[in-house]
Amino acid sequence: MTIFSSGTFKFTQNNNNVVQYLAAITANLGIICSEMHYGWPSPSLPILMSGNYSFSISSEEGSWLVVSPLFGAIVGALITGLIVDIFGRKRLIIFSSVPFVFSWLFIAWASSGPLMFVARVIAGMTDGLSFTAVPMYLGEIADPKIRGQIASICPVCIILGILFINILGAYLPIDTTAYLSTIVPLLLLLTFVWMPESPYFYLMQGKVAEAKKSLQVLRGSEDVASEMNRIVEAVAEQNKNKGKWTDLLTISSNRRALVIAFGLRGVQQLSGTTAIIFYCKKIFEQSSDFVSSGTATIIYFSVQLVFSVVASIVVDFAGRRPLLIISITGTALALFVNGGYLYVKDCTDIDISSFNFLPLVALIGFVVVFSIGMQTIPLLIMGEVFPTDVKAIALCTADIYYSVIVSIISKLFHWSNAEFGMYVSFFAFGVCCVFGLLFIVFFVPETKGKTLEDIQQELRTGKWQYAY
């Protein structure tokens, strides 16, 4: 039995891929904390708007409080894109725990809406850091054979964070919930510090010995010569010219990666998933008398968590494209069913009281099919398709793009619900899924089992190998 050290903690050769999973899980504690902030409005806004807290806010103020982290995420992503290749993935992920702690403390201490707005902007800035550094880190530490499973831990933790905050918010006051939520970033600080840095980052800094040691720890083996040589050649080739923002558009392989990653992320959000997360409890309040809105919300996110875990397990066996196609098709059907129910309920005199279970069933169906592909795979592919020289820039831009598109979708959801009824939003999301299916079929490649270098070669030639 041989023992390898990451410099702070020792792992044995018998671990094999265990270190990769530990590193991925601990890094994603920041993602859990970030998504707890995104899920926070669902249980908290109804309390703040009802006047049952130390202060109250209006519906319009609540809609801005919902999207405030997205404004901060743009700033956080820009800063991270500039410094992640200087300070490293590991240091920035560790640092993210500090502002996350303070963001929750500010929410607990807030005595007015503007103070909560400030707290959520801080959380958003840290979210921009996490969603730039963590997917990059996961893509770079993972063995190609399990990269899908490693990278899929990130979207699973997204749902885990949303579920946590909905459970806490359903039974505890807002301030108590915020105090308890500080535990998550503190765990990130205490656990991720022991994990190895990305070998890609070390090689970008010219630290070959450190890169080799990191790779040995991650693989649980001294014999990493073959993979080390491959990574050295890849980083040297990709870093001949330092990546610039314009490289995303001027280099054909980067343009293809941009279309794939941003298109898939756009399709994911145009399905309405984040708007539903923000307003989940409100949706169940308005659309179903079958169970309480709080219980329905917890059921919804519990089911999403279970199937996200299932998807993360099977993604390296079933492939990305088949899961995406099945997922987007089922998502569209579920959205049309829910939209149809709400239209009949709100715009006709037909008695549908005997079908009041349908919104819960339709949204559970939505979350099941969405979780098996569209929830997990877009983030996974974003970490796969960009070369190291522009990866920081690309992921930074992706987080800004995500923040802008989610802000627009969430505000439109709030507006269309107030002006026309919630059925309009569900029908619009369903139509977007139909166009999304066409995009996946014609533009998204299969990346299962391929090294990052194989993927770059296919992006350069534009010829995809669709072997499943």
LOFI-33471 format. One record per residue: x, y, z of N, C-alpha, C, O in turn. Coordinates in steps of 0.02 Angstrom, whole numbers, plus 50000, padded with zeros to 5 digits. Example, Ala and Ser with C-alpha at 12.3 -4.5 7.8 and 13.67 -1.06 7.14 Angstrom:
2
506604971650390506154977550390506604983550390507124983450423/506424988850354506844994750357506455000250394506705005750402/
end
This chain:
468
500434994050000500005000050000500445006250000500865007050044/500355010549950500745016649945500315022549966499715022849953/500635027349999500265033150023500515039349987501115040549982/500035043349963500205049549929499915055349969499385054749999/500275060849967500055066750004499875072449957500235073749909/499325075849972499135081849934499485088049963499375093549938/499885087150014500215092750046499885094450112500205097550155/499255092450120498905093950183498555087850210498385087550269/498445082950168498085077050190498335071050150498535071950093/498335065150179498605059350145498055054350126497585053250163/498145051350065497675046550039498055040350017498625040849997/497735034650021498075028450003497905026349932497405028549904/498345022249903498255019849835497605015949828497315015749774/497385012749881496775008749877496145012949865495615010249851/496205019549872495625023849865495385024349793494785025449781/495845023549743495675024349673495345031049660495665036349663/494675030949646494335037149628494015040749687493665045749678/494125038249747493795041149806493975048449815493535052449832/494605050249803494815057149813494445061849765494265067449784/494345059549704493975063649656493275065149681493035070749676/492945059949707492265060949733492265065449794491825069749802/492755064549839492795068849899492915076049879492595080649907/493365077149832493505083949810492885087149779492735092949791/492535083249738491935085849705491385087449756491065092649751/491285083149804490755084149854490905090249897490465094449908/491525090749921491695096449965491695103049926491475108149953/491935103049864491915109149824491205111549814491065117549812/490745106749806490045108449792489655110749852489065112449846/489965110849911489625113849968489485121249955488985124049979/489925124549917489805131449897489205132049851488825136849855/489115127149807488535127149762487895126149803487395129349789/487925121749853487345120749896487145127249929486555129049930/487635130849956487495137149990487215142249941486735145749957/487505142549882487265147249831486535145849814486135150549809/486365139549804485685137849784485195138449842484595139149831/485435138049903484995139649960484765146849956484195148449973/485205151249933485015158249923484505158849867484025162649872/484605155049813484125155449757483445152449776482925154749752/483455147249818482825144249840482495147949897481915146649912/482855152449929482605156149988481955159849976481535159950022/481835162949918481205166749909480575162449914480055164849935/480615156049894480005151949893479675151549961479075152849965/480025149850016479695149750081479675156650116479255157750159/480125161150097480205167350135479785173250109479535177150149/479705173750043479325179450016478605179750042478375185150060/478245174050043477565174550069477525177250140477055180850157/478035175650181478045178250250478185185750250477845189550285/478675187850210478845194950208478275199250180478165204850203/477915196550131477375200450100476725200250140476275204350130/476675195350186476065194750226476065199250287475545200150319/476655202050304476705206250364476815202350428476745205150482/476975195950421477075191750480477815191350502478025186550534/478195196450483478905196750504479015203650534478545207650539/479625205150555479765211550588479675217550540479605223250562/479685216150475479535221250425479195217850366479195211650362/478905221650321478555218750264478775222050199479055227550200/478655218650143478835221250077478235220450031477795216450043/478225224349976477695223849926477855218349877478405215649876/477365216649835477465211449784478015213549735478435209449716/478015219949715478535222349668479225222049701479705220049668/479275224049764479905223649799480135216449805480735214949800/479655211949815479825204849819480105202149754480565198049755/479835204449698480085202049633480805204249622481195200649591/480985210349646481675212549640482125209049690482715207749675/481865207449748482255203649796482425196649769482955193949784/481965193849730482075187349699482675187449653483105182949657/482715192449610483245192449558483875196049580484365196149542/483885198949640484475202849661485125198749661485645201649645/485135192249679485765188649675486045188249605486655187649595/485605188549555485825188049486486245194049465486705193449425/486075199949493486485205849479487185205049508487685206649476/487205202649570487855201549602488265196249566488875196749562/487925191049538488275185649504488655188149443489185185549428/488395193249409488735196049351489415198849372489925197649340/489415202749427490035205749452490515200249476491115200349460/490255195449514490675190049540490985185949485491565184049491/490605184549432490875180549377491415184349340491925181449320/491315190949330491825194949295492485194949334493015194049305/492445196049399493045196149441493385189349440494005188849433/492995184049447493285177249449493615175549383494145172449383/493305177449327493595176049262494285179149254494705176549218/494395184749287495035188249282495575185249328496165185749313/495365182249384495865180249435495925172649445496385170449479/495465168649416495475161449432496095157949406496315153049435/496385160549351497005157549326497625160449359498185158349345/497525165249404498075168049443498105164849512498635162649534/497545164749546497525162149615497365154749619497505151449669/497065151949566496915144849566496195143449585495855147449617/495965137549563495275135549576495165134349651494665136549680/495635130849682495555128849752495515134849799495065135149841/495965139649791495965145349836495315149349832495055151649882/495065150249771494455154249763493845150549791493405153749820/493825144049783493275140149811493285140549887492755141349918/493875140049916493935140749989493715147750011493345148550060/493955152849975493785159749993493035161049991492775165050030/492675157649946491955158949938491565157750003491025160450012/491845153650048491495152150110491395158450153490905158950190/491865163150149491835169050193491245173650176490845175050220/491185176050113490605180250098489935176550104489425179650118/489935169950092489315166150102489085166550175488495167350188/489555165850222489385166250292489075173150308488555173550340/489405178450284489155185150299488495186650264488085190350292/488375183750206487735184950172487155182150213486635185350217/487255176350244486725173550286486645177550351486085178550374/487195179750379487155183750440486795190450426486405192650468/486915193450369486575199750352485825198650344485435203050363/485635192950316484915191450311484605190750380484065193150393/484965187250424484705186350493484645192950530484195193850570/485115197550516485125203950552484695209350518484575214550548/484465208150457484125213350418483495215750454483115211850481/483405222450453482815225450482482385229050430481895232450447/482575228150365482195231250311482335227650246482815223850241/481915228850196482005225750131482665227450098483005222950072/482885233950098483525235650067484125231950096484585230250060/484115230650161484675227050191484685219750167485225216950156/484105216850158484075210050130484315210150058484635205450035/484145215450022484375216149953485135216049950485425212649908/485455219749994486195219949998486475212950013486945210749981/486165209550061486395202850079486355198050020486805193950009/485825198649981485725194049924486185195949866486375191549827/486355202249858486835204149807487525201249824487875198749780/487715201549888488345198449910488345190949895488835188249871/487785187749910487725180549896487785179349821488095174449800/487495183749780487545183049708488255183749682488465180149638/488625188549710489325189449690489725183049705490145181049665/489585180049762489935173849779489705168049736490095163649720/489065168149717488815163249670489185163649604489355158549574/489315169849580489695170649518490385167549524490635164749475/490685168149582491335164949595491265157249592491645153949557/490775154649628490695147349632490545144149565490835139049547/490095147249527489885144149464490385145349408490295142749353/490905149149421491465149449374492005144549395492265140849353/492185144449458492755140449482492585132949490492985128649472/491995131449517491845124449533491765120049471492085114849468/491365121949420491325117649360492005116849326492155111449300/492405122149326493085121749298493495116649336493835112449306/493475116949402493855112349445493635105149433494055100649427/492985103949432492725097149423492935094249356493125088349352/492885098249303493065095749237493805093949232493985089549193/494215097449271494945096449265495215090949310495755088249297/494865089249364495135084049409494885077049392495155072149416/494355076549351494015070249342494335065749290494545068149237/494365059349304494535054349255493985054249201493395054549219/494165053949136493655054149083493105048849091492535049949071/493285043149122492785037749129492235039549179491685036849174/492385043949226491875045749276491745053249277491445055849324/491975056749224491895064049224491165066049226490985071049257/490735062249193490025063849195489745063449265489355067749285/489945058249302489705057549371489985063049416489625065849457/490625064649407490945069849448490615076549434490425080049481/490555078349371490275084949354489535085349371489275090749385/489185079649371488465079749386488325080749460487745082049479/488835080149502488735081649573488525088949582488155090549628/488765093249538488605100449543487855101649536487565104749581/487525099449482486795100549478486395096849531485855099149550/486645091149554486305087749610486315092149672485825092649708/486895095249684486955099649743486535105949736486325108949786/486405108049674485945113649663485265112049693484985116149730/485005106149678484345104149704484375102849778483895104349814/484925100049802484995098749873484965105249913484635105549965/485285110549888485265116949922484565119849923484355122549974/484215119449867483525122049864483065118249910482635121149943/483155111649913482745107549958482875109350030482415110050070/483515109950049483705111750117483345118150140483045118250193/483385123350099483115129750120482355129650123482055133050164/482035125650080481305125150082481075121350144480555122950173/481455116350164481285112750226481385117250287480955117650330/481955120550290482085125050346481575130750348481305132350401/481445133750289480995139350286480275137650301479875141950320/480095131250291479405129150303479255128650378478675129150398/479765127650419479645126250490479975131150538479835131150598/480425135450512480805139950557480725147150535480595148450476/480815151950580480805159050562481375160650514481875157050510/481305166250479481805168250429482495169150460482995166850432/482535172450518483185173650548483515167250572484115166250564/483115162750603483395156350626483645152150567484175149150570/483265152150513483465148650452484135151250427484565147350407/484225157850428484845160850404485435158950448485975157350422/485335159050514485885157050559486095149850546486695148350542/485605145350539485775138250527486115137350459486525132850451/485945141550411486225140850344486975142450342487315140350295/487235146050392487955147450393488365141150403488975141150391/488055135750425488415129450436488715126950371489265124250371/488355127750315488585125050251489245128250228489715124550213/489295134950224489945137650203490505136350254491085135850234/490335135650317490845133950366491115126850353491715125650360/490665122250335490885115450316491335115650254491825111950250/491165119950206491595120750147492295122850168492785119950144/492345127650211492995130150234493395124750269493995124250260/493065120650309493405115650350493585109250313494035105550334/493245107950257493355101550222493735102250157494175098250142/493565107350117493875107750050494615109750054494995108550007/494815112750109495515114850117495995108950111496585109950094/495755102850124496185096850121496235093950050496645089450040/495855096350002495825093449936496395096049891496645101549902/496595092149840497135094349795496895099649746496305099949729/497365103849723497225108649670497195104949603497455099449597/496895108049554496855105249486497545104449456497935109249457/497715098549428498365097849395498435102349334498985104449317/497865103749301497885108349244498135115249266498545118349232/497875117749323498085124249347498835124349363499185129149346/499085119049396499795118849412500215119149349500725122649347/500005115449296500385115549234500355122349200500845124449170/499785125749205499735132449178500225137249213500445142149183/500395135749276500865139749314501585137149307502045139949337/501675131849268502345129049258502575124649315503175123149320/502125122549360502305118549418502185111149403501685108349423/502655108149368502575101249344502565096249401502155091649402/503015097049450503045092349506502405092449547502135087249566/502145098449560501515099049597500935096049558500495092949587/500945096949492500415094149450500415086549453499895083349457/501015083649451501075076349454500835073749521500475068749524/501035077049575500815074949642500055075349648499735070849675/499765080749623499045081649625498695076049587498195073149610/498955074449527498645069249486498705062349519498245058349515/499275061049553499355054749589498845054149645498555048749655/498745059549681498245059449735497555058249708497175054249734/497385061749654496715061249625496575054249596496015051749600/497095051249567496995044649536497135038849584496975033149569/497435040349641497595035049689498115030349663498095024349678/498585032849623499095028549593499725032649578499685038549561/500315029449584500935032749565501025032949490501355037349463/500715028049455500815027349383500325031949345499795029749324/500525038249337500105043049301500485046049242500295051249216/501025042749221501465045549170501095046849105501165052149075/500695041949084500335042649020499855048549021499855052648975/499445048949074498965054349078499325061049088499115066149061/499865060949126500245067149138500525069849073500485075849061/500795065449031501065067648967500515070648923500615075648889/499925067448924499365069948883499155076848906499045081348865/499105077848972498895084348998499425089748985499255095348967/500065087948993500605092648980500575095148907500615101148895/500495090448860500455092348790499845096648776499875101448738/499275094748806498665098448794498705105648821498515110348787/498965106348882499025113048912499525117248873499415123148862/500085114148852500585117848813500295120348747500415125948727/499915116048714499605117948650499095123448659499065128248621/498675122748712498135127548722498385134148749498045139248742/498975134048780499235140148811499775143648771500125148048796/499855141648707500345145148665500165152548661500595156848661/499515153748656499265160648658498795161248717498335157148724/498905166248759498455167248815497755168948790497665173048746/497255165548820496575166548798496335173648809496475176748860/495965176148759495665182748763494915182148754494665177148728/494545187348775493825187148768493635186148694493165182448679/493995189348650493825188948579493925181948550493635180248499/494355177848584494475171048559493855166748559493805162048520/493365168448601492745164648602492375165248536491995160748518/492485170748500492135171948437492575171148376492335169348322/493225172448382493655172348323493935165348307494135164148250/493935160848355494185154048344493595149348334493135149048375/493595145748278493005141848259492805136648310492215135648323/493295133248340493135128048390492815131148452492365128148481/493045137148471492745140548528492035142948512491595142848555/491925145148450491245147248430490765141348434490205142048458/490995135548411490565129548416490415127948489489845126248506/490935128248531490835126948602490345131948633489925130148674/490415138248612489975143548638489255142248620488805142948661/489135140348557488455138948535488155133048574487585133248595/488565127848582488325121848617488165123348690487625121948715/488655126448725488585127548797488045132748813487615131648855/488065138448778487595143748792486895141848766486395143448798/486875138548709486225136348684485885131548731485285132148745/486265126748756485985121748801485775124848868485255123148896/486185129548892486015133048955485385137348945484965137848990/485325140448886484735144448871484115140148867483595142048894/484165134448834483595129848830483385127648900482785127248915/483875126148942483725124149010483315129349047482825127749080/483515135649041483175140949079482515142949047482055144949082/482465142448981481835144148947481285139048959480715140048940/481475133448991480955128649013480595131249075480085128549095/480865136649104480545139749163480765136849229480455138449280/481275132749230481445129349292481635134049349481425133049406/482025139349334482225143849388481645148249411481585149549471/481225150349365480625154149385480175149949430479895152549478/480115143549414479715138949456480045138249525479695137949575/480705137849527481055137349591480915143549634480755142949693/480975149549603480865155749640480155156149668480055158449725/479665153949628478965155049646478595148449659477985148149653/478975143249677478675136549682478085136449730477545134049713/478175139149790477645138949840477035142949816476465140849826/477165148549784476625152749758476235149049703475625149549699/476595145349661476265141449608475795136349638475225135749615/476025132749688475605127649719475025130849757474485127849760/475115136749784474565140149818474015141949769473425141449786/474205143949709473705146249661473405140649619472865141449591/473755135049615473535130049565473305123449595473115118949557/473305122749660473095116249686472835116849758473115120249800/472285113349769472015112749837472105105649863471835103749915/472495101649827472565094549842472975093449905472785089449947/473545096949912473955096749973474175103949987474115108349945/474435105050048474675111750065475255113650020475635109349997/475325120250007475855122549963476555120849990477005119149952/476635121350057477285119750086477465112450076478035110950059/476995108050087477115100850078477255099250005477705095349989/476855102249960476955101049889477645103349866477965100049825/477875109049892478535111649874479085106849896479555105649858/479035104249957479545099549981479535093049941480065090349925/478935090749924478885084749882479215085949814479585081749789/479065091849786479335093649720480095093249719480385090049675/480425096549767481155096749767481455090149790482015088549771/481105086349831481345079749851481375075049790481875071449781/480855075149750480835071049689481395073349641481735069149611/481485079949635482005082549591482695080249614483115078549573/482805080149679483445077949706483575070649689484115068849666/483075066449701483145059249689483325057949616483785054049601/482965061049570483075059649499483705063049472483995060749423/483915068449504484565071449485485135066749504485625066149467/485065063449562485565058549582485575052749533486115050449513/484985050349514484945044849465485285046849400485665042949371/485145052949377485445055349314486195055649319486545053949272/486455057849377487185058449385487515051649384488105051049365/487145046449404487425039649404487435036649333487915033249315/486905037949294486835034649229487125038649172487165036149116/487325045049183487525049249127488135046649091488195047749031/488585043149125489175040349092489045033649059489485030749027/488435031049068488245024749036487755026048979487835023348924/487255030048992486725031348942486945036448890486695036348834/487405040948908487605046148862487225052648874486685052648904/487515058148849487205064748860486595065748815486065067748838/486675064548750486145066248702485495062348713484965065448713/485515055748724484875052248735484505054948796483895055748794/484875056348850484545058948910484255065848898483705067448922/484615070048861484365076748845483735076448803483255080148816/483725072148753483135071748709482525069248746481975072048739/482615064048787482055061448827481815066848876481215067848885/482285070248907482135075148958481745081048931481235083048959/481975084048876481645089948850480955088348822480505092548825/480875082448794480225080448768479715079648824479165082348820/479905076148877479455075248934479305081848969478755082848993/479805086248973479715092749004479185096848968478755099948999/479215096848901478715100548862478015097848874477545101748883/477935091348876477275088348887476995090348955476415092148962/477415090049007477195091749074476985099049079476495100749112/477355103449046477195110549047476535111949012476135116049035/476415108648956475785109648920475185107048961474655110048960/475285101548996474745098849038474565103749094473985105249105/475075106349128474945111049182474645117549156474195120349187/474905119949099474625125949069473895125049049473485129549058/473745119049022473055117649003472585117549063472025120149059/472805114549117472385114349178472255121449204471685123149220/472775125549207472695132349233472245136549187471875140849211/472295135449121471865139149075471135137449086470705141849090/470995130949090470295128849101470045131449168469465133649174/470465131249219470265133549286470135141049288469645143249319/470555144949256470515152249262470085155549208469825161049219/470005152349151469695155749094469045152549070468745154949023/468825147249102468195144149083467775142849145467995143749201/467145140749132466685139249187466655131749201466235129449239/467095127949171467095120649180467305118949251467795121649276/466935114449282467095112249350467645106949347467535101449322/468225108649373468785103849373469025102449444469595100549455/468575103349491468765102249561468985095049574469395093849618/468725090349535468925083449545469625081949517469895076549526/469915086949483470585086149454471085090849488471605092549458/470945092749550471395097549583472075094649600472525098249622/472155088149591472805084849600473255085849540473865084649544/472965087949483473335087949421473955092649421474475090549395/473915098749449474515102949449475105099749485475675100149462/474965096549543475515093249579475795087549537476405086849532/475355083449507475585077849467475985080349407476505077649390/475725085749373476075088449314476755091249332477235090249296/476795094849388477435097749408477925092449433478525093049424/477655087249465478095081649484478345078149421478935076349417/477895077249372478115074449308478645078849275479135076349247/478525085349278479015090149251479695089049283480205088549248/479705088749349480345088449384480695081749373481305081349374/480305076349364480595069749352480965069749285481555068049282/480615071749232480925071349166481455076849157481955075749122/481355082549187481855087849182482505085749217483045087249192/482445082449273483025080649314483465075349282484065075149296/483185071149239483585065649210484045068049155484475064249132/483975074249134484415076749081484545084149084485115086349091/484015088149077484085095349071484345098649135484645103949132/484235095549192484475098449255485235097749262485575102349283/485495091949243486195090349258486675091449200487245093549211/486465089949139486935089349083487185096149057487765096449038/486785101449053487065107849028487675110249066488155112449035/487665109849133488255111849172488845107149159489415109349155/488695100749152489225095749138489565097449072490185097549068/489175098749020489465100148954489845106748954490345107348918/489615111648992489985117948996490695116849021491155120348999/490785112149066491455110749092491875106449046492465105549058/491565103948992491915099348947492145102648881492675100648855/491775107448855491875109548786492375115248776492555116748719/492585118548829493045124248821493765122148839493865118748889/494265124348799494965122848815495195126948874494875131848893/495755125048904495985128248966496165135648956496095139549003/496395137548896496605144448887496025149448889496135155348905/495415147248874494835151848876494295149348924493755152148927/494455144048961493925141149004493685146049057493085146649069/494155149649089493955154549140493515159949110493005161849138/493725162449051493335167649017492645165048998492145168449006/492635158948971492005156048948491515154849005490925156548999/491755151949060491315150549116491085156949151490525157449175/491525161949153491335168549179490765171449136490265173649162/490865171349069490355173849024489715169949029489165172749025/489775163349039489185159149046488775160949107488165160749105/489115162649162488755164349222488405171149214487855172149240/488725175849179488405182149164487795181049120487255183849132/487875177049069487325175349023486745172249062486165174049052/486915167549106486405164349147486035169549190485425169349195/486405173949222486095178949266485625183449228485085185049252/485835185649168485415190149128484785186549106484235189249112/484855180549079484275177149052483785175049107483175175349096/484035173049165483595171249220483235177349248482655176949265/483595183049251483265189149274482685191049229482145192749252/482805190649163482275192349115481695187549121481115189649123/481845181049124481315175949127480905176749191480295176349190/481245177949247480895178549312480445184649314479885184349338/480695190349287480285196349285479685195449237479135197749253/479805192249180479245190949134478735186249164478135187049154/478975181249202478525176649236478085180449286477475179349289/478395184749325478025188749374477515193249339476945193849361/477725196449284477285201049247476715197449213476135199449219/476865191949177476335188449140475835185249188475245184749171/476065182949245475615180149295475125185449320474535184149329/475395191449333474965196849358474485199549306473925201349321/474715199649242474315202749189473825197849155473265199749138/474035191649145473645187049105473445180649141472915177749128/473865178349187473745171949220474345167449210474715168049162/474435162849256475035158649255475055153849197475585151449178/474475152249167474455147449112474855150049052475135146049014/474885156649042475265159448986475995157648991476315155748942/476275158249051476985156649061477125149249047477615147549015/476675144849071476795137749060476755135948986477155131848962/476285138848949476245137548878476875140148842477145136848798/477115146148862477715148948831478325144648845478735143448800/478395142248907478955137848924478915131348882479435128848860/478315128748873478235122648834478445123548761478775119148733/478265129148732478465130648662479225131248658479525128748610/479535134348706480265134948707480595128048709481125127048679/480285123448745480565116648749480535113148681480985109248665/480015114448642479965111548575480555113848532480875109848498/480695120448533481265123048496481925120348525482405119148489/481935119348592482525116648624482675109548601483255107748593/482155105648589482245098848563482595098948496483045094948483/482395103448452482715104048386483445106048393483875103448357/483585110548440484275112648451484705106748474485255105848449/484455102748520484835097048546484975091948491485535089348485/484465090448452484535085448399485055087448347485435083248323/485075093948330485495096048274486165099148294486615099648253/486245101148357486855104848375487265101948433487855103548439/486965097848475487315095648535487665088948523487335084148504/488325088548532488695082348521488665077648581488445079548635/488885071548570488965066748625489685067248651490155066748612/489765068148717490435068748746490595063048794491115063048826/490155058148798490255052648845490905048948833491055047048776/491305047948886491905043848883492485046948846493005043648839/492425053148823492965056248785493395060548831493155063548879/494045060848815494475065348853494325072448831494025073648779/494545077248872494445084248854494815085848789494595090248751/495365082448777495745083548716495375080748655495385083848601/495045074948662494635072148608494075076948589493935077948529/493765079848639493205084448627493455090548589493125092948543/494045093148607494325098948572494485097248499494385101448455/494725091248487494875089248419494235089048376494245091248319/493695086448405493065086248368492785093248357492475094648306/492875097648405492645104548397493035108048342492755112148306/493675106548336494075109648283493865107448214493855111348167/493695100948208493495098248142492765099048128492555099048070/492365099748182491635100248172491315093648156490725093348137/491685088248164491415081448151491335077748216491835076248250/490705076148234490565073048298490525065448292490265062748243/490795062148341490725054948346490135053548393490185054948453/489595050948366488985050048405488915042948433488355040748447/489465039448442489435032648470489205033048542489485036748582/488685029048559488405029048626488675023148665488495022148723/
end
